[in-house]
């Protein structure tokens, strides 16, 4: 078994920053989608609203993960 690979060490040092960037990008995507609603058909509006709702739910999860990572960092 000469081709055994070693697992990379778990580097969580920048997880909070990465998660915060993801939240920021997701909020920007929500805002951009809202701006396109004025030019969208009713069907497209419904799809945009549904997607934005999923984005908002994802942000809630990301914020919880940020709290967990920040707590882990303080240990």
N, CA and C atoms as a LAMMPS dump frame, in Angstrom:
ITEM: TIMESTEP
0
ITEM: NUMBER OF ATOMS
225
ITEM: BOX BOUNDS ff ff ff
-5.0000000000000000e+02 5.0000000000000000e+02
-5.0000000000000000e+02 5.0000000000000000e+02
-5.0000000000000000e+02 5.0000000000000000e+02
ITEM: ATOMS id mol type element x y z
1 1 1 N 0.834 -1.191 0
2 1 2 C 0 0 0
3 1 3 C 0.875 1.25 0
4 2 1 N 1.654 1.414 -1.008
5 2 2 C 2.576 2.537 -1.114
6 2 3 C 1.868 3.841 -1.425
7 3 1 N 0.65 3.797 -1.913
8 3 2 C -0.08 5.006 -2.326
9 3 3 C -1.016 5.538 -1.258
10 4 1 N -0.742 5.256 -0.028
11 4 2 C -1.599 5.77 1.052
12 4 3 C -1.454 7.266 1.165
13 5 1 N -2.556 7.929 1.239
14 5 2 C -2.553 9.383 1.402
15 5 3 C -2.912 9.74 2.825
16 6 1 N -2.261 10.748 3.317
17 6 2 C -2.581 11.217 4.654
18 6 3 C -3.676 12.269 4.56
19 7 1 N -4.568 12.241 5.514
20 7 2 C -5.634 13.238 5.558
21 7 3 C -5.037 14.59 5.899
22 8 1 N -5.586 15.611 5.267
23 8 2 C -5.132 16.964 5.584
24 8 3 C -5.638 17.344 6.97
25 9 1 N -4.843 18.072 7.721
26 9 2 C -5.316 18.501 9.041
27 9 3 C -6.498 19.455 8.906
28 10 1 N -7.372 19.423 9.876
29 10 2 C -8.561 20.275 9.867
30 10 3 C -8.168 21.703 10.226
31 11 1 N -8.139 22.573 9.215
32 11 2 C -7.783 23.978 9.437
33 11 3 C -9.056 24.81 9.438
34 12 1 N -9.504 25.177 10.618
35 12 2 C -10.745 25.936 10.755
36 12 3 C -10.464 27.405 11.047
37 13 1 N -9.246 27.836 10.878
38 13 2 C -8.85 29.17 11.308
39 13 3 C -9.583 30.285 10.57
40 14 1 N -9.982 30.05 9.327
41 14 2 C -10.64 31.112 8.576
42 14 3 C -12.094 30.801 8.24
43 15 1 N -12.675 29.821 8.909
44 15 2 C -14.066 29.45 8.628
45 15 3 C -15.042 30.588 8.878
46 16 1 N -14.857 31.341 9.95
47 16 2 C -15.776 32.441 10.263
48 16 3 C -15.76 33.464 9.138
49 17 1 N -14.583 33.808 8.672
50 17 2 C -14.472 34.794 7.596
51 17 3 C -15.115 34.282 6.31
52 18 1 N -14.897 33.016 5.999
53 18 2 C -15.497 32.431 4.794
54 18 3 C -17.023 32.414 4.896
55 19 1 N -17.523 32.046 6.055
56 19 2 C -18.974 32.014 6.258
57 19 3 C -19.574 33.419 6.18
58 20 1 N -18.88 34.39 6.757
59 20 2 C -19.359 35.771 6.695
60 20 3 C -19.384 36.276 5.254
61 21 1 N -18.391 35.908 4.474
62 21 2 C -18.363 36.299 3.062
63 21 3 C -19.521 35.658 2.307
64 22 1 N -19.821 34.411 2.642
65 22 2 C -20.95 33.726 2.009
66 22 3 C -22.263 34.415 2.344
67 23 1 N -22.44 34.821 3.599
68 23 2 C -23.653 35.545 4.001
69 23 3 C -23.755 36.856 3.228
70 24 1 N -22.662 37.577 3.144
71 24 2 C -22.65 38.858 2.426
72 24 3 C -23.031 38.663 0.957
73 25 1 N -22.432 37.659 0.311
74 25 2 C -22.742 37.389 -1.087
75 25 3 C -24.202 36.985 -1.275
76 26 1 N -24.717 36.204 -0.354
77 26 2 C -26.107 35.762 -0.449
78 26 3 C -27.053 36.947 -0.286
79 27 1 N -26.745 37.848 0.636
80 27 2 C -27.569 39.048 0.8
81 27 3 C -27.538 39.908 -0.461
82 28 1 N -26.377 40.005 -1.078
83 28 2 C -26.27 40.759 -2.33
84 28 3 C -27.094 40.095 -3.441
85 29 1 N -27.1 38.774 -3.47
86 29 2 C -27.898 38.049 -4.457
87 29 3 C -29.391 38.28 -4.24
88 30 1 N -29.816 38.32 -2.988
89 30 2 C -31.218 38.601 -2.682
90 30 3 C -31.587 39.987 -3.199
91 31 1 N -30.726 40.949 -2.914
92 31 2 C -30.985 42.323 -3.342
93 31 3 C -31.042 42.431 -4.867
94 32 1 N -30.103 41.787 -5.545
95 32 2 C -30.088 41.824 -7.011
96 32 3 C -31.338 41.169 -7.586
97 33 1 N -31.756 40.075 -6.989
98 33 2 C -32.966 39.391 -7.459
99 33 3 C -34.194 40.266 -7.257
100 34 1 N -34.249 40.965 -6.133
101 34 2 C -35.385 41.859 -5.871
102 34 3 C -35.457 42.966 -6.924
103 35 1 N -34.295 43.435 -7.369
104 35 2 C -34.271 44.486 -8.376
105 35 3 C -34.809 43.994 -9.72
106 36 1 N -34.652 42.707 -10.001
107 36 2 C -35.124 42.172 -11.284
108 36 3 C -36.617 41.873 -11.279
109 37 1 N -37.219 41.821 -10.114
110 37 2 C -38.648 41.494 -10.028
111 37 3 C -39.498 42.488 -10.817
112 38 1 N -39.121 43.749 -10.822
113 38 2 C -39.909 44.771 -11.521
114 38 3 C -40.014 44.477 -13.014
115 39 1 N -39.066 43.733 -13.556
116 39 2 C -39.039 43.454 -14.982
117 39 3 C -39.43 42.01 -15.303
118 40 1 N -39.974 41.309 -14.326
119 40 2 C -40.241 39.887 -14.481
120 40 3 C -41.72 39.598 -14.656
121 41 1 N -41.976 38.46 -15.286
122 41 2 C -43.354 37.99 -15.43
123 41 3 C -43.831 37.462 -14.082
124 42 1 N -45.126 37.274 -13.926
125 42 2 C -45.629 36.732 -12.648
126 42 3 C -44.999 35.381 -12.279
127 43 1 N -44.773 34.543 -13.283
128 43 2 C -44.16 33.24 -13.006
129 43 3 C -42.72 33.411 -12.522
130 44 1 N -41.988 34.311 -13.177
131 44 2 C -40.612 34.564 -12.767
132 44 3 C -40.56 35.189 -11.379
133 45 1 N -41.522 36.074 -11.087
134 45 2 C -41.58 36.699 -9.754
135 45 3 C -41.74 35.638 -8.682
136 46 1 N -42.611 34.669 -8.945
137 46 2 C -42.843 33.6 -7.972
138 46 3 C -41.573 32.777 -7.757
139 47 1 N -40.858 32.497 -8.838
140 47 2 C -39.61 31.739 -8.723
141 47 3 C -38.56 32.528 -7.945
142 48 1 N -38.464 33.815 -8.229
143 48 2 C -37.498 34.668 -7.536
144 48 3 C -37.831 34.74 -6.053
145 49 1 N -39.107 34.928 -5.739
146 49 2 C -39.513 34.981 -4.335
147 49 3 C -39.193 33.679 -3.61
148 50 1 N -39.448 32.553 -4.275
149 50 2 C -39.173 31.254 -3.659
150 50 3 C -37.671 31.075 -3.434
151 51 1 N -36.89 31.471 -4.417
152 51 2 C -35.438 31.332 -4.281
153 51 3 C -34.9 32.239 -3.183
154 52 1 N -35.42 33.457 -3.11
155 52 2 C -34.986 34.368 -2.056
156 52 3 C -35.366 33.842 -0.681
157 53 1 N -36.498 33.185 -0.581
158 53 2 C -36.889 32.598 0.703
159 53 3 C -35.91 31.501 1.097
160 54 1 N -35.509 30.681 0.124
161 54 2 C -34.511 29.643 0.408
162 54 3 C -33.187 30.281 0.811
163 55 1 N -32.826 31.364 0.16
164 55 2 C -31.591 32.074 0.515
165 55 3 C -31.654 32.589 1.949
166 56 1 N -32.8 33.135 2.336
167 56 2 C -32.955 33.651 3.7
168 56 3 C -32.823 32.529 4.723
169 57 1 N -33.379 31.37 4.415
170 57 2 C -33.254 30.228 5.314
171 57 3 C -31.792 29.779 5.404
172 58 1 N -31.098 29.803 4.279
173 58 2 C -29.684 29.43 4.27
174 58 3 C -28.873 30.393 5.133
175 59 1 N -29.202 31.663 5.06
176 59 2 C -28.488 32.665 5.861
177 59 3 C -28.672 32.384 7.345
178 60 1 N -29.864 32.002 7.747
179 60 2 C -30.084 31.664 9.162
180 60 3 C -29.169 30.528 9.59
181 61 1 N -29.053 29.514 8.754
182 61 2 C -28.167 28.395 9.058
183 61 3 C -26.71 28.813 9.091
184 62 1 N -26.322 29.647 8.152
185 62 2 C -24.94 30.131 8.11
186 62 3 C -24.601 30.944 9.353
187 63 1 N -25.54 31.75 9.802
188 63 2 C -25.283 32.561 11.003
189 63 3 C -25.123 31.683 12.233
190 64 1 N -25.881 30.6 12.314
191 64 2 C -25.715 29.658 13.423
192 64 3 C -24.343 28.997 13.344
193 65 1 N -23.946 28.66 12.135
194 65 2 C -22.631 28.051 11.95
195 65 3 C -21.518 29.023 12.314
196 66 1 N -21.703 30.294 12.005
197 66 2 C -20.721 31.315 12.386
198 66 3 C -20.579 31.364 13.9
199 67 1 N -21.707 31.319 14.602
200 67 2 C -21.665 31.318 16.071
201 67 3 C -20.891 30.106 16.582
202 68 1 N -21.167 28.931 16.005
203 68 2 C -20.481 27.711 16.427
204 68 3 C -18.984 27.806 16.168
205 69 1 N -18.616 28.297 14.994
206 69 2 C -17.202 28.42 14.649
207 69 3 C -16.507 29.443 15.547
208 70 1 N -17.168 30.534 15.829
209 70 2 C -16.585 31.56 16.693
210 70 3 C -16.381 31.003 18.101
211 71 1 N -17.324 30.211 18.589
212 71 2 C -17.188 29.601 19.896
213 71 3 C -16.039 28.588 19.899
214 72 1 N -15.908 27.851 18.816
215 72 2 C -14.823 26.868 18.702
216 72 3 C -13.467 27.577 18.68
217 73 1 N -13.416 28.732 18.027
218 73 2 C -12.177 29.491 17.919
219 73 3 C -11.732 29.985 19.305
220 74 1 N -12.683 30.32 20.163
221 74 2 C -12.363 30.871 21.498
222 74 3 C -11.847 29.811 22.454
223 75 1 N -12.047 28.56 22.146
224 75 2 C -11.631 27.485 23.058
225 75 3 C -10.145 27.311 23.091
